[in-house]
């Protein structure tokens, strides 16, 4: 079984989000486990699992609908993006391997480029160019700077044309271990505070290992938005405590926190969920959702 966690650049139009979910679930053998939509980020994260063949069919169905209904030339939102279907990671679960996920990423990337005319970059374990392994490097400059970037040395896509799709941009497809998308919302409207905290706690700034972070503005607050790329190096609770400590130094309290998508059961205990002021108390574990869906 393989998990797929595509991030799509639409978090506001409920009809489009629902239609994408239906397209994913239409493939026999695919279990749609979760959909998390965020209007401020204008982004939705879908989590589904199955064998390689139905997962491949679901991803292509997702692309077919998203490319027809998402136009990045009119898209606004807080989250960086270069594509209508921005990133598609494949994650090995029990019984599958990273090698299989890399092969699936290459197969899907080639088909996306051929069928939809979308440039595709391979990332993480599927990367062919070591300089393009990190998602943030591929996405740097956003959709608006993509055409110029693609004409510079080292940025020819792995598949597809050397120019963005007019409305769907480019897509990043790859294979990686489990990643936890974790947001901490502050009782503040000061974006500079969120950015300062993010710069201190992320690994690139000398902070916590395996943590990527940025400050984001919400409708009525600000947020420290994080990706924990190895929860055994830095746990959700450790990341939360680091944000809380830096916020307290600035006289700011924590409003709540949220997990986007699903996480391994080992990543968050019941005690952790209480300690980190988790907004959603439902079962957010991959294992729990798989049991629920049989």
C-alpha positions in Angstrom: 0.0 0.0 0.0 1.2 3.5 -0.9 0.0 6.8 0.5 -0.4 9.9 -1.7 -0.8 13.4 -0.4 -1.3 15.9 -3.2 -1.5 19.6 -2.4 -3.9 21.5 -4.7 -4.1 25.3 -5.1 -7.7 25.6 -4.2 -9.1 26.0 -0.7 -12.1 28.3 -1.1 -14.5 26.8 -3.7 -16.2 24.0 -2.0 -17.7 22.6 -5.2 -14.3 22.3 -6.8 -12.8 20.7 -3.7 -15.6 18.2 -3.5 -15.3 17.3 -7.2 -11.6 16.7 -6.9 -12.3 14.4 -3.9 -14.9 12.5 -6.0 -12.4 12.2 -8.9 -9.9 10.7 -6.5 -12.3 8.2 -4.9 -13.7 7.1 -8.3 -10.8 4.7 -8.8 -11.7 1.2 -7.4 -9.0 0.3 -4.9 -8.3 3.9 -3.7 -9.3 4.9 -0.2 -9.7 8.7 0.3 -8.7 9.1 3.9 -8.7 12.8 4.4 -9.3 16.2 2.8 -8.1 19.4 4.6 -9.0 22.7 2.9 -7.6 26.1 4.1 -9.2 29.3 2.7 -6.3 31.6 3.9 -3.7 29.4 2.2 -6.2 28.8 -0.6 -4.9 25.2 -0.7 -6.3 21.7 -0.1 -4.4 18.6 1.0 -5.9 15.2 0.0 -4.7 12.0 1.6 -5.5 8.7 -0.1 -4.0 5.2 -0.1 -4.0 2.0 -2.2 -1.9 -0.1 -4.5 0.2 1.5 -7.1 -2.2 1.1 -10.1 -5.3 2.7 -8.5 -3.2 5.4 -6.9 -1.9 6.3 -10.4 -5.4 6.4 -11.8 -6.6 8.6 -9.0 -3.7 11.1 -9.4 -4.4 11.4 -13.2 -8.1 11.9 -12.5 -7.2 14.6 -10.0 -5.0 16.4 -12.6 -7.7 16.2 -15.3 -10.3 18.0 -13.1 -7.9 20.5 -11.4 -6.2 21.6 -14.7 -9.7 22.4 -16.1 -11.0 24.3 -13.1 -8.0 26.0 -11.4 -6.4 29.1 -13.0 -3.3 30.3 -11.3 -3.3 33.6 -13.2 -6.3 34.6 -10.9 -5.3 32.6 -7.8 -4.5 34.4 -4.5 -3.4 32.8 -1.2 -0.8 32.8 1.5 0.9 29.5 0.6 3.8 29.4 -2.0 2.8 27.5 -5.1 3.9 26.9 -8.7 1.1 24.6 -9.9 -2.6 24.1 -9.8 -1.7 20.6 -8.6 1.4 21.9 -6.8 3.0 18.9 -5.3 2.3 15.1 -5.4 4.3 13.0 -2.9 4.2 9.2 -2.7 4.9 7.7 0.7 5.6 4.0 1.3 3.4 2.4 3.9 3.7 -1.2 5.2 4.3 -3.6 2.4 5.7 -1.1 -0.1 9.2 0.4 -0.6 10.7 3.8 -1.4 12.0 2.3 -4.6 8.4 1.5 -5.7 7.3 5.0 -4.8 10.2 6.5 -6.9 9.1 4.4 -9.9 5.5 5.5 -9.4 6.6 9.1 -9.3 8.5 8.8 -12.5 5.7 7.0 -14.3 3.1 9.5 -13.1 5.3 12.5 -13.9 5.8 11.3 -17.4 2.1 10.8 -18.0 1.2 14.2 -16.5 3.6 15.9 -18.8 2.4 14.0 -21.9 -1.4 14.2 -21.2 -1.7 17.7 -19.9 1.3 19.6 -21.2 2.5 20.4 -17.7 6.2 20.6 -16.8 7.1 18.2 -14.0 10.0 18.3 -11.5 10.9 15.3 -9.6 11.9 15.9 -5.9 13.1 14.3 -2.7 13.9 10.6 -3.2 12.9 10.7 -6.8 15.1 13.7 -7.7 17.4 13.3 -10.6 19.2 16.6 -9.8 20.6 16.9 -6.2 20.1 20.7 -6.4 16.4 20.1 -6.9 15.7 17.6 -4.1 14.1 20.2 -1.7 10.6 21.3 -2.6 11.2 24.8 -1.4 14.1 25.3 -3.9 11.9 24.2 -6.8 9.0 26.4 -5.6 11.2 29.5 -4.9 9.9 32.4 -7.0 6.4 31.0 -7.2 4.2 30.7 -10.2 4.8 34.4 -11.1 8.5 33.8 -11.5 8.3 30.4 -13.0 8.7 31.2 -16.7 11.9 33.2 -16.1 13.3 30.5 -13.8 12.6 27.7 -16.3 14.8 29.5 -18.8 17.8 29.6 -16.5 20.5 26.9 -16.3 19.6 23.9 -14.3 15.8 24.4 -14.4 14.8 22.4 -17.4 12.0 20.1 -16.1 12.4 16.4 -15.8 9.3 15.9 -18.0 7.3 18.2 -20.2 7.8 21.5 -21.9 10.3 24.2 -20.9 7.6 26.7 -20.2 4.8 26.7 -17.7 1.3 25.6 -18.5 -0.6 28.9 -19.1 -3.0 28.4 -16.2 -1.8 25.3 -14.3 1.9 26.2 -14.0 4.2 23.2 -13.2 3.9 20.3 -10.8 6.4 18.7 -8.4 6.1 15.0 -8.1 8.2 12.7 -5.9 8.7 10.1 -3.1 9.4 10.8 0.5 9.0 9.5 4.1 6.0 10.6 6.2 5.9 14.4 6.7 3.8 16.3 9.3 2.2 19.6 8.3 1.7 21.4 11.6 0.5 24.9 12.2 0.5 26.9 15.4 -1.9 29.9 15.4 -1.0 32.9 17.5 -3.2 35.4 19.4 -1.8 38.2 17.3 -2.2 40.0 14.0 1.4 40.9 13.7 2.9 39.0 10.7 6.4 40.0 11.6 6.2 38.1 14.9 5.2 34.9 13.1 8.0 35.4 10.6 10.5 36.0 13.3 9.5 32.9 15.2 9.6 30.8 12.1 13.1 32.0 11.2 14.4 31.1 14.6 12.9 27.6 15.0 13.5 26.2 11.5 16.6 24.1 10.8 17.8 26.5 8.1 18.0 29.3 10.7 19.9 27.2 13.2 16.8 26.0 15.0 15.2 22.6 15.3 16.4 19.7 13.1 14.0 18.5 10.4 11.8 21.6 10.7 10.8 23.9 7.9 8.7 27.0 8.9 7.2 30.2 7.7 5.0 33.0 9.0 1.6 33.2 7.4 -1.3 35.7 7.8 -4.8 34.3 8.4 -8.1 36.3 8.4 -7.9 37.4 12.0 -4.5 36.1 13.3 -1.1 35.0 12.2 0.3 31.5 12.0 3.6 29.7 12.2 3.2 27.1 9.5 5.6 24.1 9.7 6.7 20.9 8.0 8.3 18.3 10.2 10.2 16.1 7.9 11.3 13.7 10.6 9.1 13.6 13.7 11.5 11.3 15.5 14.2 14.1 15.3 11.8 16.8 16.2 8.3 15.9 17.5 5.1 17.8 17.1 5.2 18.6 20.8 8.8 19.9 20.7 7.9 22.1 17.7 4.9 23.5 19.5 6.9 24.2 22.7 9.5 26.0 20.7 6.9 28.3 19.1 5.2 28.9 22.4 8.5 29.8 24.1 9.4 32.3 21.4 5.8 33.7 21.3 5.9 34.2 25.1 9.1 36.1 24.8 7.2 38.6 22.6 4.2 38.7 25.0 2.0 36.6 22.6 -0.2 33.7 23.6 -1.1 30.6 21.5 -4.6 30.4 20.1 -4.5 26.7 19.0 -2.7 24.4 16.7 -3.7 22.2 13.7 -2.4 19.2 11.9 -3.0 19.3 8.1 -3.7 15.9 6.6 -2.8 12.7 8.5 0.2 11.6 10.7 1.6 8.3 11.8 0.1 7.1 15.1 3.5 7.2 16.7 3.7 11.0 16.1 1.0 12.3 18.4 -0.3 10.7 21.6 -3.5 11.7 23.4 -1.4 13.6 25.9 0.4 15.4 23.0 -2.9 16.4 21.5 -4.0 18.1 24.7 -0.6 19.7 25.3 -0.4 21.3 21.9 -4.0 22.8 22.0 -5.0 20.8 19.0 -8.0 22.4 17.3 -9.4 19.2 15.8 -9.8 16.3 18.3 -10.8 13.7 15.7 -8.5 10.8 14.8 -5.8 12.3 12.5 -3.7 9.1 12.2 -3.1 7.2 9.0 -3.6 3.9 10.8 -6.9 5.0 12.3 -8.3 6.2 9.0 -7.2 3.0 7.3 -9.0 0.9 10.0 -12.1 3.1 9.6 -12.2 2.5 5.8 -11.3 -1.2 6.0 
